[in-house]
Amino acid sequence: ISRYSTQKNRHNTPGQLEFKKFCRYCRKHTTHHEI
């Protein structure tokens, strides 16, 4: 599991964030979930 930090407004996005971002350890795009 790779760490990716971001800021989010809980009023605008009440659900969990999910990004398709590049994981430099896996060297491919993976889904980054909010922890």
C-alpha positions as a Python dict, from the first residue, in 0.01 Angstrom:
ca = {
    (1, 'I'): (0, 0, 0),
    (2, 'S'): (147, 330, -107),
    (3, 'R'): (81, 652, 79),
    (4, 'Y'): (-66, 955, -97),
    (5, 'S'): (-157, 1265, 100),
    (6, 'T'): (-424, 1511, -7),
    (7, 'Q'): (-665, 1761, 146),
    (8, 'K'): (-1040, 1714, 114),
    (9, 'N'): (-1350, 1900, 216),
    (10, 'R'): (-1575, 1661, 411),
    (11, 'H'): (-1886, 1865, 325),
    (12, 'N'): (-1829, 1836, -50),
    (13, 'T'): (-1710, 1474, -50),
    (14, 'P'): (-1862, 1280, 240),
    (15, 'G'): (-1759, 942, 95),
    (16, 'Q'): (-1413, 793, 76),
    (17, 'L'): (-1181, 923, -191),
    (18, 'E'): (-1050, 685, -453),
    (19, 'F'): (-782, 790, -702),
    (20, 'K'): (-620, 615, -995),
    (21, 'K'): (-262, 730, -945),
    (22, 'F'): (84, 611, -1040),
    (23, 'C'): (249, 397, -773),
    (24, 'R'): (624, 445, -798),
    (25, 'Y'): (691, 122, -609),
    (26, 'C'): (471, -91, -838),
    (27, 'R'): (565, 123, -1142),
    (28, 'K'): (203, 119, -1260),
    (29, 'H'): (-128, 293, -1198),
    (30, 'T'): (-321, 161, -900),
    (31, 'T'): (-626, 274, -703),
    (32, 'H'): (-539, 482, -399),
    (33, 'H'): (-807, 462, -130),
    (34, 'E'): (-860, 689, 163),
    (35, 'I'): (-736, 530, 485),
}
